[in-house]
Amino acid sequence: MSNENTFYTSEVMTGAPAQFKTDTQKLIYESLESAGIPYTRIESDPGISMDDCLNIDRAFGIDTVKTILLTNRQKNRFWLYVTHARKAFITKEFGAALQIPRVSFADEELMLRILGTPHGAATPFGLLRPEAAEVTLVMDRDVAARDKIVITDGNPCGFIAIANTDLFRLLGKTPELIENPAEIVMPE
């Protein structure tokens, strides 16, 4: 718990929130429950910065990850990239690793249309939406090798810890794996 001068994180909980903030968030929890997949969750202040992620990491005892929706110039191909929360993302290296042309960040309108999430809340769970059926899931090899990861629940104030194997089973997708050679950066 936190006071007003610090970043708020709830206690670790199980089960869905009493109220859903979006249809995507509702879909996520209903999918987890119907598949019988175990998870834990917290509610927090918006988890946007590296400092915020460190607070979320401490609440779970697991490192958070960063999830980025990328698109090509024509905005007709999409990649959802799950990487280290504290590693730089370089579009040129990402494209080279997948042998694809240059990509850019999807704008908020595309994120809302495809994943059903605003900026700051991109999540692999967004791939449960029919609108995301053609999105390619890409993950850093060492992030995919972790037992568990922490990702948003489609809202920048909600985070779920889930086993990677359960996440992949729920999504019905195996990610394309790449290496992110960037150094881990810790906030000052």
C-alpha positions as CSV (number, residue, x, y, z in Angstrom):
1,M,0.0,0.0,0.0
2,S,1.1,3.6,-0.5
3,N,0.5,7.0,0.8
4,E,-0.5,10.0,-1.5
5,N,3.2,10.9,-2.2
6,T,4.1,7.4,-3.6
7,F,2.9,5.1,-6.3
8,Y,-0.2,3.1,-5.2
9,T,-0.3,-0.7,-5.7
10,S,-3.0,-2.9,-4.1
11,E,-2.3,-6.1,-2.4
12,V,-1.9,-9.1,-4.8
13,M,-5.4,-10.5,-5.6
14,T,-7.0,-13.4,-7.4
15,G,-10.2,-13.3,-9.4
16,A,-11.6,-10.6,-11.7
17,P,-12.3,-7.1,-10.6
18,A,-15.8,-6.3,-9.4
19,Q,-16.3,-3.9,-12.3
20,F,-14.7,-3.8,-15.7
21,K,-13.5,-0.6,-17.2
22,T,-13.6,-1.7,-20.9
23,D,-15.0,-4.5,-23.0
24,T,-11.5,-5.8,-23.6
25,Q,-10.8,-6.0,-19.9
26,K,-14.1,-8.0,-19.5
27,L,-13.1,-10.3,-22.3
28,I,-9.7,-10.9,-20.7
29,Y,-11.0,-12.0,-17.3
30,E,-13.9,-14.0,-18.8
31,S,-11.4,-15.8,-21.0
32,L,-9.1,-16.5,-18.1
33,E,-11.9,-17.8,-16.0
34,S,-13.5,-20.0,-18.6
35,A,-10.1,-21.5,-19.5
36,G,-9.4,-22.2,-15.8
37,I,-6.1,-20.4,-16.0
38,P,-4.6,-19.3,-12.7
39,Y,-3.3,-15.7,-12.4
40,T,-2.8,-13.0,-9.8
41,R,-3.5,-9.3,-10.2
42,I,-3.0,-5.9,-8.7
43,E,-4.5,-2.5,-9.2
44,S,-2.3,0.5,-9.2
45,D,-1.7,4.0,-10.3
46,P,-1.2,4.2,-14.1
47,G,2.0,2.1,-14.8
48,I,3.6,4.1,-17.5
49,S,7.2,5.0,-16.6
50,M,10.2,2.8,-15.6
51,D,9.8,3.9,-12.0
52,D,6.1,2.9,-12.1
53,C,7.1,-0.5,-13.4
54,L,9.6,-1.0,-10.6
55,N,6.8,-0.5,-8.1
56,I,4.7,-3.0,-9.9
57,D,7.6,-5.4,-10.0
58,R,8.0,-5.1,-6.2
59,A,4.3,-5.8,-5.7
60,F,4.5,-9.1,-7.6
61,G,8.1,-10.0,-7.1
62,I,8.3,-10.5,-10.9
63,D,9.6,-8.1,-13.6
64,T,7.0,-6.4,-15.8
65,V,7.4,-6.4,-19.5
66,K,6.7,-3.7,-22.1
67,T,4.2,-4.5,-24.9
68,I,4.3,-2.5,-28.1
69,L,1.9,-2.6,-31.1
70,L,3.8,-1.9,-34.3
71,T,2.7,-1.5,-37.9
72,N,4.1,-1.2,-41.4
73,R,3.9,2.0,-43.4
74,Q,0.6,0.9,-45.1
75,K,-0.9,0.1,-41.7
76,N,-2.1,-3.3,-42.9
77,R,0.3,-5.6,-41.1
78,F,0.8,-5.6,-37.3
79,W,3.2,-7.0,-34.7
80,L,2.7,-7.1,-31.0
81,Y,6.1,-7.1,-29.4
82,V,6.7,-8.1,-25.8
83,T,10.1,-7.1,-24.5
84,H,11.9,-6.0,-21.3
85,A,10.4,-3.1,-19.5
86,R,13.8,-1.5,-19.1
87,K,15.4,-2.2,-22.5
88,A,15.4,0.3,-25.4
89,F,13.4,-0.5,-28.4
90,I,15.0,0.2,-31.8
91,T,12.7,-0.3,-34.8
92,K,15.6,-0.9,-37.2
93,E,16.8,-3.9,-35.0
94,F,13.3,-5.2,-34.6
95,G,12.8,-5.2,-38.4
96,A,16.1,-6.8,-39.1
97,A,15.5,-9.6,-36.6
98,L,12.2,-10.5,-38.4
99,Q,13.5,-9.6,-41.9
100,I,10.6,-7.2,-42.4
101,P,10.6,-3.6,-43.6
102,R,10.8,-0.7,-41.2
103,V,7.9,-0.5,-38.7
104,S,6.5,2.3,-36.6
105,F,4.4,2.6,-33.4
106,A,0.7,2.1,-34.0
107,D,-1.2,5.3,-33.0
108,E,-3.9,5.2,-30.3
109,E,-6.7,4.9,-32.9
110,L,-5.2,1.7,-34.2
111,M,-4.6,0.4,-30.7
112,L,-8.2,1.0,-29.7
113,R,-9.5,-0.6,-32.9
114,I,-7.2,-3.7,-32.9
115,L,-6.4,-4.4,-29.2
116,G,-9.2,-2.4,-27.6
117,T,-6.6,-0.6,-25.4
118,P,-5.3,2.9,-25.1
119,H,-1.6,3.7,-25.1
120,G,0.0,2.5,-21.9
121,A,-2.2,-0.5,-21.7
122,A,-1.2,-2.6,-24.7
123,T,-1.3,-6.3,-23.7
124,P,-0.9,-9.7,-25.3
125,F,-4.4,-10.4,-24.0
126,G,-5.6,-7.9,-26.7
127,L,-4.9,-10.8,-29.2
128,L,-8.1,-12.5,-27.8
129,R,-10.1,-9.9,-29.8
130,P,-11.3,-10.9,-33.3
131,E,-10.0,-7.6,-34.6
132,A,-6.4,-8.8,-33.6
133,A,-6.6,-12.2,-35.4
134,E,-3.9,-11.2,-38.0
135,V,-1.5,-9.6,-35.5
136,T,1.8,-11.4,-35.2
137,L,3.0,-12.0,-31.6
138,V,6.7,-11.4,-31.2
139,M,8.6,-11.8,-27.9
140,D,12.2,-11.5,-26.7
141,R,13.6,-15.0,-26.4
142,D,14.5,-14.6,-22.7
143,V,11.2,-13.0,-21.8
144,A,9.4,-16.0,-23.4
145,A,11.6,-18.3,-21.3
146,R,10.5,-16.8,-18.0
147,D,8.1,-18.9,-15.9
148,K,5.8,-15.8,-15.4
149,I,5.4,-12.3,-16.8
150,V,3.5,-9.3,-15.6
151,I,1.3,-7.6,-18.3
152,T,-1.6,-5.1,-18.2
153,D,-5.2,-6.3,-18.1
154,G,-6.0,-3.8,-20.9
155,N,-6.0,-0.9,-18.5
156,P,-2.9,1.1,-17.4
157,C,-4.0,0.7,-13.8
158,G,-4.4,-3.1,-13.8
159,F,-1.7,-5.8,-14.0
160,I,-1.8,-9.6,-14.2
161,A,1.0,-12.1,-13.4
162,I,0.5,-15.2,-15.5
163,A,2.6,-18.2,-16.6
164,N,3.9,-17.8,-20.1
165,T,2.7,-21.3,-21.0
166,D,-0.8,-20.4,-19.8
167,L,-0.7,-17.1,-21.8
168,F,0.3,-18.9,-25.0
169,R,-2.4,-21.6,-24.4
170,L,-5.1,-19.0,-23.8
171,L,-4.1,-17.0,-26.9
172,G,-3.7,-20.1,-29.1
173,K,-0.4,-18.6,-30.4
174,T,3.3,-19.3,-30.0
175,P,5.3,-16.1,-30.4
176,E,8.0,-15.5,-32.9
177,L,11.2,-15.2,-30.8
178,I,13.9,-12.6,-31.3
179,E,16.9,-11.2,-29.4
180,N,16.9,-7.6,-28.0
181,P,20.6,-6.7,-27.7
182,A,19.9,-3.4,-25.8
183,E,21.3,-3.0,-22.3
184,I,18.9,-3.0,-19.4
185,V,18.5,0.5,-18.1
186,M,17.6,1.2,-14.5
187,P,16.0,4.5,-13.5
188,E,18.1,6.9,-11.5
